Amino acid sequence: MKRKALRWFRLTAGSALLLLGFVGGFIPVLQGWVFVLAGLGLMAPESRRARRALDWARARVKRDKADVSSTAASREKTTDE
């Protein structure tokens, strides 16, 4: 019974955060991606789709960080010359 309640809570709260995140994507004051990631994080233990989406988002953040650092390194080389 406790496991069912926890599952229900995670899926409901995660869905609410996802919805808030998608709405936040259209409202400039609200940072939607924060709520999307939080919702996926809540839902990941219960949903295979949420887990895959969260893994994809993590990989994308790592790739973008690498792109930014390589761009910054190339800028430093051009400014030093």
PyMOL Python script that loads the backbone (N, CA, C, O; Angstrom):
from pymol import cmd

cmd.read_pdbstr("""\
ATOM      1  N   MET A   1       0.822  -1.205   0.000  1.00  0.00           N
ATOM      2  CA  MET A   1       0.000   0.000   0.000  1.00  0.00           C
ATOM      3  C   MET A   1       0.866   1.269   0.000  1.00  0.00           C
ATOM      4  O   MET A   1       0.594   2.225  -0.727  1.00  0.00           O
ATOM      5  N   LYS A   2       1.909   1.249   0.832  1.00  0.00           N
ATOM      6  CA  LYS A   2       2.792   2.416   0.911  1.00  0.00           C
ATOM      7  C   LYS A   2       3.509   2.640  -0.423  1.00  0.00           C
ATOM      8  O   LYS A   2       3.698   3.778  -0.854  1.00  0.00           O
ATOM      9  N   ARG A   3       3.902   1.548  -1.064  1.00  0.00           N
ATOM     10  CA  ARG A   3       4.584   1.633  -2.362  1.00  0.00           C
ATOM     11  C   ARG A   3       3.669   2.241  -3.420  1.00  0.00           C
ATOM     12  O   ARG A   3       4.112   3.039  -4.245  1.00  0.00           O
ATOM     13  N   LYS A   4       2.389   1.860  -3.393  1.00  0.00           N
ATOM     14  CA  LYS A   4       1.422   2.408  -4.348  1.00  0.00           C
ATOM     15  C   LYS A   4       1.232   3.903  -4.133  1.00  0.00           C
ATOM     16  O   LYS A   4       1.149   4.673  -5.089  1.00  0.00           O
ATOM     17  N   ALA A   5       1.166   4.299  -2.881  1.00  0.00           N
ATOM     18  CA  ALA A   5       0.983   5.721  -2.566  1.00  0.00           C
ATOM     19  C   ALA A   5       2.185   6.534  -3.016  1.00  0.00           C
ATOM     20  O   ALA A   5       2.034   7.632  -3.552  1.00  0.00           O
ATOM     21  N   LEU A   6       3.379   5.994  -2.799  1.00  0.00           N
ATOM     22  CA  LEU A   6       4.599   6.694  -3.227  1.00  0.00           C
ATOM     23  C   LEU A   6       4.639   6.803  -4.748  1.00  0.00           C
ATOM     24  O   LEU A   6       4.989   7.852  -5.288  1.00  0.00           O
ATOM     25  N   ARG A   7       4.281   5.725  -5.435  1.00  0.00           N
ATOM     26  CA  ARG A   7       4.250   5.739  -6.898  1.00  0.00           C
ATOM     27  C   ARG A   7       3.246   6.772  -7.399  1.00  0.00           C
ATOM     28  O   ARG A   7       3.543   7.538  -8.316  1.00  0.00           O
ATOM     29  N   TRP A   8       2.069   6.791  -6.804  1.00  0.00           N
ATOM     30  CA  TRP A   8       1.024   7.743  -7.197  1.00  0.00           C
ATOM     31  C   TRP A   8       1.513   9.176  -6.980  1.00  0.00           C
ATOM     32  O   TRP A   8       1.317  10.042  -7.833  1.00  0.00           O
ATOM     33  N   PHE A   9       2.156   9.420  -5.824  1.00  0.00           N
ATOM     34  CA  PHE A   9       2.664  10.761  -5.527  1.00  0.00           C
ATOM     35  C   PHE A   9       3.724  11.185  -6.543  1.00  0.00           C
ATOM     36  O   PHE A   9       3.678  12.299  -7.064  1.00  0.00           O
ATOM     37  N   ARG A  10       4.678  10.293  -6.822  1.00  0.00           N
ATOM     38  CA  ARG A  10       5.748  10.640  -7.762  1.00  0.00           C
ATOM     39  C   ARG A  10       5.206  10.949  -9.150  1.00  0.00           C
ATOM     40  O   ARG A  10       5.618  11.927  -9.773  1.00  0.00           O
ATOM     41  N   LEU A  11       4.297  10.133  -9.632  1.00  0.00           N
ATOM     42  CA  LEU A  11       3.752  10.350 -10.967  1.00  0.00           C
ATOM     43  C   LEU A  11       2.893  11.613 -11.033  1.00  0.00           C
ATOM     44  O   LEU A  11       2.950  12.353 -12.015  1.00  0.00           O
ATOM     45  N   THR A  12       2.104  11.857  -9.995  1.00  0.00           N
ATOM     46  CA  THR A  12       1.251  13.047  -9.986  1.00  0.00           C
ATOM     47  C   THR A  12       2.074  14.331  -9.847  1.00  0.00           C
ATOM     48  O   THR A  12       1.881  15.285 -10.602  1.00  0.00           O
ATOM     49  N   ALA A  13       2.985  14.344  -8.883  1.00  0.00           N
ATOM     50  CA  ALA A  13       3.810  15.541  -8.682  1.00  0.00           C
ATOM     51  C   ALA A  13       4.729  15.769  -9.885  1.00  0.00           C
ATOM     52  O   ALA A  13       4.933  16.908 -10.305  1.00  0.00           O
ATOM     53  N   GLY A  14       5.276  14.698 -10.433  1.00  0.00           N
ATOM     54  CA  GLY A  14       6.131  14.832 -11.613  1.00  0.00           C
ATOM     55  C   GLY A  14       5.368  15.368 -12.808  1.00  0.00           C
ATOM     56  O   GLY A  14       5.871  16.215 -13.547  1.00  0.00           O
ATOM     57  N   SER A  15       4.153  14.874 -12.997  1.00  0.00           N
ATOM     58  CA  SER A  15       3.323  15.369 -14.107  1.00  0.00           C
ATOM     59  C   SER A  15       2.984  16.839 -13.926  1.00  0.00           C
ATOM     60  O   SER A  15       2.996  17.608 -14.888  1.00  0.00           O
ATOM     61  N   ALA A  16       2.682  17.230 -12.694  1.00  0.00           N
ATOM     62  CA  ALA A  16       2.367  18.636 -12.417  1.00  0.00           C
ATOM     63  C   ALA A  16       3.581  19.528 -12.707  1.00  0.00           C
ATOM     64  O   ALA A  16       3.443  20.603 -13.290  1.00  0.00           O
ATOM     65  N   LEU A  17       4.762  19.075 -12.297  1.00  0.00           N
ATOM     66  CA  LEU A  17       5.973  19.856 -12.569  1.00  0.00           C
ATOM     67  C   LEU A  17       6.275  19.922 -14.057  1.00  0.00           C
ATOM     68  O   LEU A  17       6.703  20.963 -14.555  1.00  0.00           O
ATOM     69  N   LEU A  18       6.056  18.819 -14.776  1.00  0.00           N
ATOM     70  CA  LEU A  18       6.254  18.839 -16.233  1.00  0.00           C
ATOM     71  C   LEU A  18       5.316  19.836 -16.893  1.00  0.00           C
ATOM     72  O   LEU A  18       5.725  20.605 -17.763  1.00  0.00           O
ATOM     73  N   LEU A  19       4.064  19.818 -16.476  1.00  0.00           N
ATOM     74  CA  LEU A  19       3.085  20.753 -17.030  1.00  0.00           C
ATOM     75  C   LEU A  19       3.492  22.192 -16.734  1.00  0.00           C
ATOM     76  O   LEU A  19       3.433  23.052 -17.612  1.00  0.00           O
ATOM     77  N   LEU A  20       3.900  22.448 -15.507  1.00  0.00           N
ATOM     78  CA  LEU A  20       4.358  23.784 -15.137  1.00  0.00           C
ATOM     79  C   LEU A  20       5.593  24.181 -15.954  1.00  0.00           C
ATOM     80  O   LEU A  20       5.730  25.336 -16.357  1.00  0.00           O
ATOM     81  N   GLY A  21       6.479  23.228 -16.192  1.00  0.00           N
ATOM     82  CA  GLY A  21       7.664  23.504 -16.989  1.00  0.00           C
ATOM     83  C   GLY A  21       7.337  23.840 -18.431  1.00  0.00           C
ATOM     84  O   GLY A  21       7.943  24.741 -19.010  1.00  0.00           O
ATOM     85  N   PHE A  22       6.380  23.123 -19.019  1.00  0.00           N
ATOM     86  CA  PHE A  22       6.001  23.419 -20.400  1.00  0.00           C
ATOM     87  C   PHE A  22       5.317  24.776 -20.503  1.00  0.00           C
ATOM     88  O   PHE A  22       5.545  25.513 -21.462  1.00  0.00           O
ATOM     89  N   VAL A  23       4.487  25.109 -19.532  1.00  0.00           N
ATOM     90  CA  VAL A  23       3.867  26.438 -19.509  1.00  0.00           C
ATOM     91  C   VAL A  23       4.947  27.500 -19.317  1.00  0.00           C
ATOM     92  O   VAL A  23       4.903  28.564 -19.934  1.00  0.00           O
ATOM     93  N   GLY A  24       5.916  27.199 -18.454  1.00  0.00           N
ATOM     94  CA  GLY A  24       7.018  28.133 -18.205  1.00  0.00           C
ATOM     95  C   GLY A  24       7.881  28.378 -19.432  1.00  0.00           C
ATOM     96  O   GLY A  24       8.572  29.394 -19.512  1.00  0.00           O
ATOM     97  N   GLY A  25       7.847  27.466 -20.381  1.00  0.00           N
ATOM     98  CA  GLY A  25       8.597  27.670 -21.608  1.00  0.00           C
ATOM     99  C   GLY A  25       8.052  28.809 -22.446  1.00  0.00           C
ATOM    100  O   GLY A  25       8.764  29.377 -23.275  1.00  0.00           O
ATOM    101  N   PHE A  26       6.787  29.142 -22.228  1.00  0.00           N
ATOM    102  CA  PHE A  26       6.151  30.215 -22.993  1.00  0.00           C
ATOM    103  C   PHE A  26       6.045  31.516 -22.219  1.00  0.00           C
ATOM    104  O   PHE A  26       5.729  32.557 -22.796  1.00  0.00           O
ATOM    105  N   ILE A  27       6.303  31.469 -20.923  1.00  0.00           N
ATOM    106  CA  ILE A  27       6.238  32.665 -20.080  1.00  0.00           C
ATOM    107  C   ILE A  27       7.673  33.080 -19.747  1.00  0.00           C
ATOM    108  O   ILE A  27       8.404  32.301 -19.136  1.00  0.00           O
ATOM    109  N   PRO A  28       8.083  34.268 -20.129  1.00  0.00           N
ATOM    110  CA  PRO A  28       9.485  34.653 -19.950  1.00  0.00           C
ATOM    111  C   PRO A  28       9.939  34.754 -18.491  1.00  0.00           C
ATOM    112  O   PRO A  28      11.134  34.634 -18.221  1.00  0.00           O
ATOM    113  N   VAL A  29       9.037  34.967 -17.562  1.00  0.00           N
ATOM    114  CA  VAL A  29       9.415  35.139 -16.161  1.00  0.00           C
ATOM    115  C   VAL A  29       9.734  33.798 -15.504  1.00  0.00           C
ATOM    116  O   VAL A  29      10.566  33.730 -14.599  1.00  0.00           O
ATOM    117  N   LEU A  30       9.080  32.746 -15.952  1.00  0.00           N
ATOM    118  CA  LEU A  30       9.199  31.420 -15.340  1.00  0.00           C
ATOM    119  C   LEU A  30      10.204  30.568 -16.118  1.00  0.00           C
ATOM    120  O   LEU A  30      10.060  30.394 -17.329  1.00  0.00           O
ATOM    121  N   GLN A  31      11.201  30.048 -15.445  1.00  0.00           N
ATOM    122  CA  GLN A  31      12.200  29.191 -16.086  1.00  0.00           C
ATOM    123  C   GLN A  31      11.647  27.775 -16.199  1.00  0.00           C
ATOM    124  O   GLN A  31      11.665  27.022 -15.226  1.00  0.00           O
ATOM    125  N   GLY A  32      11.163  27.414 -17.363  1.00  0.00           N
ATOM    126  CA  GLY A  32      10.488  26.142 -17.557  1.00  0.00           C
ATOM    127  C   GLY A  32      11.381  24.933 -17.441  1.00  0.00           C
ATOM    128  O   GLY A  32      10.940  23.900 -16.937  1.00  0.00           O
ATOM    129  N   TRP A  33      12.627  25.019 -17.890  1.00  0.00           N
ATOM    130  CA  TRP A  33      13.491  23.847 -17.904  1.00  0.00           C
ATOM    131  C   TRP A  33      13.777  23.319 -16.511  1.00  0.00           C
ATOM    132  O   TRP A  33      13.996  22.120 -16.343  1.00  0.00           O
ATOM    133  N   VAL A  34      13.779  24.191 -15.504  1.00  0.00           N
ATOM    134  CA  VAL A  34      14.019  23.753 -14.129  1.00  0.00           C
ATOM    135  C   VAL A  34      12.901  22.819 -13.687  1.00  0.00           C
ATOM    136  O   VAL A  34      13.159  21.778 -13.083  1.00  0.00           O
ATOM    137  N   PHE A  35      11.670  23.187 -13.985  1.00  0.00           N
ATOM    138  CA  PHE A  35      10.527  22.375 -13.588  1.00  0.00           C
ATOM    139  C   PHE A  35      10.441  21.085 -14.398  1.00  0.00           C
ATOM    140  O   PHE A  35      10.031  20.051 -13.872  1.00  0.00           O
ATOM    141  N   VAL A  36      10.820  21.137 -15.659  1.00  0.00           N
ATOM    142  CA  VAL A  36      10.826  19.927 -16.483  1.00  0.00           C
ATOM    143  C   VAL A  36      11.829  18.923 -15.919  1.00  0.00           C
ATOM    144  O   VAL A  36      11.511  17.742 -15.786  1.00  0.00           O
ATOM    145  N   LEU A  37      13.023  19.374 -15.591  1.00  0.00           N
ATOM    146  CA  LEU A  37      14.028  18.473 -15.038  1.00  0.00           C
ATOM    147  C   LEU A  37      13.606  17.922 -13.674  1.00  0.00           C
ATOM    148  O   LEU A  37      13.834  16.749 -13.379  1.00  0.00           O
ATOM    149  N   ALA A  38      12.997  18.759 -12.854  1.00  0.00           N
ATOM    150  CA  ALA A  38      12.518  18.289 -11.553  1.00  0.00           C
ATOM    151  C   ALA A  38      11.408  17.255 -11.727  1.00  0.00           C
ATOM    152  O   ALA A  38      11.379  16.247 -11.021  1.00  0.00           O
ATOM    153  N   GLY A  39      10.510  17.499 -12.651  1.00  0.00           N
ATOM    154  CA  GLY A  39       9.431  16.548 -12.909  1.00  0.00           C
ATOM    155  C   GLY A  39       9.958  15.226 -13.430  1.00  0.00           C
ATOM    156  O   GLY A  39       9.507  14.162 -13.004  1.00  0.00           O
ATOM    157  N   LEU A  40      10.913  15.285 -14.349  1.00  0.00           N
ATOM    158  CA  LEU A  40      11.511  14.050 -14.859  1.00  0.00           C
ATOM    159  C   LEU A  40      12.264  13.306 -13.758  1.00  0.00           C
ATOM    160  O   LEU A  40      12.241  12.077 -13.700  1.00  0.00           O
ATOM    161  N   GLY A  41      12.924  14.055 -12.894  1.00  0.00           N
ATOM    162  CA  GLY A  41      13.635  13.438 -11.780  1.00  0.00           C
ATOM    163  C   GLY A  41      12.704  12.715 -10.819  1.00  0.00           C
ATOM    164  O   GLY A  41      13.039  11.647 -10.306  1.00  0.00           O
ATOM    165  N   LEU A  42      11.550  13.291 -10.579  1.00  0.00           N
ATOM    166  CA  LEU A  42      10.566  12.629  -9.720  1.00  0.00           C
ATOM    167  C   LEU A  42       9.973  11.392 -10.379  1.00  0.00           C
ATOM    168  O   LEU A  42       9.738  10.381  -9.716  1.00  0.00           O
ATOM    169  N   MET A  43       9.736  11.470 -11.661  1.00  0.00           N
ATOM    170  CA  MET A  43       9.072  10.384 -12.358  1.00  0.00           C
ATOM    171  C   MET A  43      10.024   9.264 -12.789  1.00  0.00           C
ATOM    172  O   MET A  43       9.569   8.157 -13.074  1.00  0.00           O
ATOM    173  N   ALA A  44      11.315   9.522 -12.844  1.00  0.00           N
ATOM    174  CA  ALA A  44      12.283   8.560 -13.385  1.00  0.00           C
ATOM    175  C   ALA A  44      12.260   7.186 -12.704  1.00  0.00           C
ATOM    176  O   ALA A  44      12.359   6.176 -13.400  1.00  0.00           O
ATOM    177  N   PRO A  45      12.135   7.105 -11.380  1.00  0.00           N
ATOM    178  CA  PRO A  45      12.108   5.760 -10.775  1.00  0.00           C
ATOM    179  C   PRO A  45      10.868   4.935 -11.156  1.00  0.00           C
ATOM    180  O   PRO A  45      10.877   3.710 -11.044  1.00  0.00           O
ATOM    181  N   GLU A  46       9.828   5.598 -11.597  1.00  0.00           N
ATOM    182  CA  GLU A  46       8.568   4.915 -11.889  1.00  0.00           C
ATOM    183  C   GLU A  46       8.282   4.752 -13.376  1.00  0.00           C
ATOM    184  O   GLU A  46       7.440   3.937 -13.750  1.00  0.00           O
ATOM    185  N   SER A  47       8.959   5.503 -14.226  1.00  0.00           N
ATOM    186  CA  SER A  47       8.623   5.521 -15.641  1.00  0.00           C
ATOM    187  C   SER A  47       9.874   5.377 -16.503  1.00  0.00           C
ATOM    188  O   SER A  47      10.838   6.126 -16.344  1.00  0.00           O
ATOM    189  N   ARG A  48       9.849   4.425 -17.401  1.00  0.00           N
ATOM    190  CA  ARG A  48      10.980   4.205 -18.301  1.00  0.00           C
ATOM    191  C   ARG A  48      11.166   5.394 -19.249  1.00  0.00           C
ATOM    192  O   ARG A  48      12.295   5.790 -19.540  1.00  0.00           O
ATOM    193  N   ARG A  49      10.066   5.955 -19.721  1.00  0.00           N
ATOM    194  CA  ARG A  49      10.152   7.113 -20.621  1.00  0.00           C
ATOM    195  C   ARG A  49      10.793   8.312 -19.943  1.00  0.00           C
ATOM    196  O   ARG A  49      11.631   8.998 -20.528  1.00  0.00           O
ATOM    197  N   ALA A  50      10.383   8.558 -18.690  1.00  0.00           N
ATOM    198  CA  ALA A  50      10.954   9.683 -17.947  1.00  0.00           C
ATOM    199  C   ALA A  50      12.447   9.455 -17.707  1.00  0.00           C
ATOM    200  O   ALA A  50      13.237  10.397 -17.780  1.00  0.00           O
ATOM    201  N   ARG A  51      12.834   8.221 -17.424  1.00  0.00           N
ATOM    202  CA  ARG A  51      14.242   7.904 -17.196  1.00  0.00           C
ATOM    203  C   ARG A  51      15.063   8.139 -18.458  1.00  0.00           C
ATOM    204  O   ARG A  51      16.158   8.697 -18.395  1.00  0.00           O
ATOM    205  N   ARG A  52      14.534   7.715 -19.604  1.00  0.00           N
ATOM    206  CA  ARG A  52      15.249   7.936 -20.867  1.00  0.00           C
ATOM    207  C   ARG A  52      15.354   9.418 -21.190  1.00  0.00           C
ATOM    208  O   ARG A  52      16.397   9.881 -21.652  1.00  0.00           O
ATOM    209  N   ALA A  53      14.276  10.170 -20.949  1.00  0.00           N
ATOM    210  CA  ALA A  53      14.295  11.612 -21.218  1.00  0.00           C
ATOM    211  C   ALA A  53      15.297  12.318 -20.308  1.00  0.00           C
ATOM    212  O   ALA A  53      16.001  13.228 -20.745  1.00  0.00           O
ATOM    213  N   LEU A  54      15.361  11.900 -19.051  1.00  0.00           N
ATOM    214  CA  LEU A  54      16.310  12.496 -18.113  1.00  0.00           C
ATOM    215  C   LEU A  54      17.749  12.156 -18.509  1.00  0.00           C
ATOM    216  O   LEU A  54      18.631  13.010 -18.417  1.00  0.00           O
ATOM    217  N   ASP A  55      17.992  10.929 -18.945  1.00  0.00           N
ATOM    218  CA  ASP A  55      19.327  10.547 -19.418  1.00  0.00           C
ATOM    219  C   ASP A  55      19.715  11.356 -20.650  1.00  0.00           C
ATOM    220  O   ASP A  55      20.860  11.791 -20.776  1.00  0.00           O
ATOM    221  N   TRP A  56      18.766  11.558 -21.555  1.00  0.00           N
ATOM    222  CA  TRP A  56      19.023  12.361 -22.750  1.00  0.00           C
ATOM    223  C   TRP A  56      19.382  13.796 -22.358  1.00  0.00           C
ATOM    224  O   TRP A  56      20.317  14.381 -22.906  1.00  0.00           O
ATOM    225  N   ALA A  57      18.630  14.357 -21.405  1.00  0.00           N
ATOM    226  CA  ALA A  57      18.881  15.738 -20.978  1.00  0.00           C
ATOM    227  C   ALA A  57      20.258  15.859 -20.326  1.00  0.00           C
ATOM    228  O   ALA A  57      20.973  16.833 -20.559  1.00  0.00           O
ATOM    229  N   ARG A  58      20.628  14.877 -19.514  1.00  0.00           N
ATOM    230  CA  ARG A  58      21.956  14.906 -18.885  1.00  0.00           C
ATOM    231  C   ARG A  58      23.058  14.845 -19.929  1.00  0.00           C
ATOM    232  O   ARG A  58      24.043  15.579 -19.842  1.00  0.00           O
ATOM    233  N   ALA A  59      22.897  13.971 -20.916  1.00  0.00           N
ATOM    234  CA  ALA A  59      23.903  13.850 -21.976  1.00  0.00           C
ATOM    235  C   ALA A  59      23.999  15.148 -22.768  1.00  0.00           C
ATOM    236  O   ALA A  59      25.092  15.561 -23.154  1.00  0.00           O
ATOM    237  N   ARG A  60      22.881  15.779 -23.007  1.00  0.00           N
ATOM    238  CA  ARG A  60      22.874  17.038 -23.758  1.00  0.00           C
ATOM    239  C   ARG A  60      23.591  18.146 -22.986  1.00  0.00           C
ATOM    240  O   ARG A  60      24.342  18.933 -23.561  1.00  0.00           O
ATOM    241  N   VAL A  61      23.349  18.195 -21.676  1.00  0.00           N
ATOM    242  CA  VAL A  61      24.019  19.209 -20.850  1.00  0.00           C
ATOM    243  C   VAL A  61      25.528  18.978 -20.871  1.00  0.00           C
ATOM    244  O   VAL A  61      26.298  19.931 -20.987  1.00  0.00           O
ATOM    245  N   LYS A  62      25.955  17.721 -20.759  1.00  0.00           N
ATOM    246  CA  LYS A  62      27.391  17.430 -20.801  1.00  0.00           C
ATOM    247  C   LYS A  62      27.987  17.837 -22.142  1.00  0.00           C
ATOM    248  O   LYS A  62      29.073  18.415 -22.194  1.00  0.00           O
ATOM    249  N   ARG A  63      27.276  17.535 -23.226  1.00  0.00           N
ATOM    250  CA  ARG A  63      27.771  17.879 -24.558  1.00  0.00           C
ATOM    251  C   ARG A  63      27.845  19.392 -24.728  1.00  0.00           C
ATOM    252  O   ARG A  63      28.816  19.911 -25.278  1.00  0.00           O
ATOM    253  N   ASP A  64      26.824  20.096 -24.257  1.00  0.00           N
ATOM    254  CA  ASP A  64      26.825  21.554 -24.374  1.00  0.00           C
ATOM    255  C   ASP A  64      27.933  22.182 -23.529  1.00  0.00           C
ATOM    256  O   ASP A  64      28.546  23.165 -23.945  1.00  0.00           O
ATOM    257  N   LYS A  65      28.193  21.622 -22.346  1.00  0.00           N
ATOM    258  CA  LYS A  65      29.291  22.125 -21.521  1.00  0.00           C
ATOM    259  C   LYS A  65      30.621  21.958 -22.230  1.00  0.00           C
ATOM    260  O   LYS A  65      31.467  22.852 -22.200  1.00  0.00           O
ATOM    261  N   ALA A  66      30.805  20.812 -22.866  1.00  0.00           N
ATOM    262  CA  ALA A  66      32.049  20.562 -23.595  1.00  0.00           C
ATOM    263  C   ALA A  66      32.182  21.536 -24.763  1.00  0.00           C
ATOM    264  O   ALA A  66      33.277  22.033 -25.030  1.00  0.00           O
ATOM    265  N   ASP A  67      31.091  21.812 -25.456  1.00  0.00           N
ATOM    266  CA  ASP A  67      31.129  22.764 -26.568  1.00  0.00           C
ATOM    267  C   ASP A  67      31.479  24.163 -26.080  1.00  0.00           C
ATOM    268  O   ASP A  67      32.260  24.870 -26.716  1.00  0.00           O
ATOM    269  N   VAL A  68      30.908  24.558 -24.964  1.00  0.00           N
ATOM    270  CA  VAL A  68      31.170  25.895 -24.420  1.00  0.00           C
ATOM    271  C   VAL A  68      32.620  26.013 -23.978  1.00  0.00           C
ATOM    272  O   VAL A  68      33.267  27.027 -24.239  1.00  0.00           O
ATOM    273  N   SER A  69      33.136  24.987 -23.312  1.00  0.00           N
ATOM    274  CA  SER A  69      34.525  25.073 -22.843  1.00  0.00           C
ATOM    275  C   SER A  69      35.503  25.061 -24.008  1.00  0.00           C
ATOM    276  O   SER A  69      36.527  25.742 -23.958  1.00  0.00           O
ATOM    277  N   SER A  70      35.203  24.293 -25.063  1.00  0.00           N
ATOM    278  CA  SER A  70      36.110  24.294 -26.211  1.00  0.00           C
ATOM    279  C   SER A  70      36.046  25.628 -26.956  1.00  0.00           C
ATOM    280  O   SER A  70      37.057  26.087 -27.488  1.00  0.00           O
ATOM    281  N   THR A  71      34.882  26.246 -26.999  1.00  0.00           N
ATOM    282  CA  THR A  71      34.748  27.557 -27.630  1.00  0.00           C
ATOM    283  C   THR A  71      35.503  28.611 -26.823  1.00  0.00           C
ATOM    284  O   THR A  71      36.166  29.479 -27.390  1.00  0.00           O
ATOM    285  N   ALA A  72      35.399  28.530 -25.504  1.00  0.00           N
ATOM    286  CA  ALA A  72      36.106  29.485 -24.655  1.00  0.00           C
ATOM    287  C   ALA A  72      37.612  29.313 -24.796  1.00  0.00           C
ATOM    288  O   ALA A  72      38.351  30.298 -24.807  1.00  0.00           O
ATOM    289  N   ALA A  73      38.071  28.070 -24.905  1.00  0.00           N
ATOM    290  CA  ALA A  73      39.503  27.824 -25.058  1.00  0.00           C
ATOM    291  C   ALA A  73      40.007  28.365 -26.391  1.00  0.00           C
ATOM    292  O   ALA A  73      41.105  28.917 -26.463  1.00  0.00           O
ATOM    293  N   SER A  74      39.217  28.212 -27.434  1.00  0.00           N
ATOM    294  CA  SER A  74      39.649  28.730 -28.737  1.00  0.00           C
ATOM    295  C   SER A  74      39.640  30.252 -28.753  1.00  0.00           C
ATOM    296  O   SER A  74      40.459  30.869 -29.435  1.00  0.00           O
ATOM    297  N   ARG A  75      38.719  30.864 -28.008  1.00  0.00           N
ATOM    298  CA  ARG A  75      38.712  32.328 -27.914  1.00  0.00           C
ATOM    299  C   ARG A  75      39.942  32.836 -27.193  1.00  0.00           C
ATOM    300  O   ARG A  75      40.518  33.853 -27.579  1.00  0.00           O
ATOM    301  N   GLU A  76      40.352  32.129 -26.140  1.00  0.00           N
ATOM    302  CA  GLU A  76      41.540  32.545 -25.397  1.00  0.00           C
ATOM    303  C   GLU A  76      42.777  32.483 -26.290  1.00  0.00           C
ATOM    304  O   GLU A  76      43.647  33.350 -26.209  1.00  0.00           O
ATOM    305  N   LYS A  77      42.856  31.465 -27.136  1.00  0.00           N
ATOM    306  CA  LYS A  77      44.002  31.347 -28.036  1.00  0.00           C
ATOM    307  C   LYS A  77      44.047  32.508 -29.019  1.00  0.00           C
ATOM    308  O   LYS A  77      45.123  33.037 -29.301  1.00  0.00           O
ATOM    309  N   THR A  78      42.893  32.912 -29.544  1.00  0.00           N
ATOM    310  CA  THR A  78      42.861  33.997 -30.531  1.00  0.00           C
ATOM    311  C   THR A  78      43.133  35.340 -29.873  1.00  0.00           C
ATOM    312  O   THR A  78      43.721  36.214 -30.510  1.00  0.00           O
ATOM    313  N   THR A  79      42.732  35.536 -28.636  1.00  0.00           N
ATOM    314  CA  THR A  79      42.974  36.821 -27.978  1.00  0.00           C
ATOM    315  C   THR A  79      44.420  36.936 -27.503  1.00  0.00           C
ATOM    316  O   THR A  79      44.946  38.042 -27.384  1.00  0.00           O
ATOM    317  N   ASP A  80      45.068  35.803 -27.230  1.00  0.00           N
ATOM    318  CA  ASP A  80      46.465  35.837 -26.796  1.00  0.00           C
ATOM    319  C   ASP A  80      47.414  36.167 -27.930  1.00  0.00           C
ATOM    320  O   ASP A  80      48.503  36.688 -27.688  1.00  0.00           O
ATOM    321  N   GLU A  81      47.031  35.880 -29.148  1.00  0.00           N
ATOM    322  CA  GLU A  81      47.922  36.073 -30.289  1.00  0.00           C
ATOM    323  C   GLU A  81      47.979  37.482 -30.751  1.00  0.00           C
ATOM    324  O   GLU A  81      48.692  37.790 -31.707  1.00  0.00           O
TER     325      GLU A  81
END
""", "prot")
cmd.dss("prot")
cmd.show_as("cartoon", "prot")
cmd.util.cbc("prot")
cmd.orient("prot")
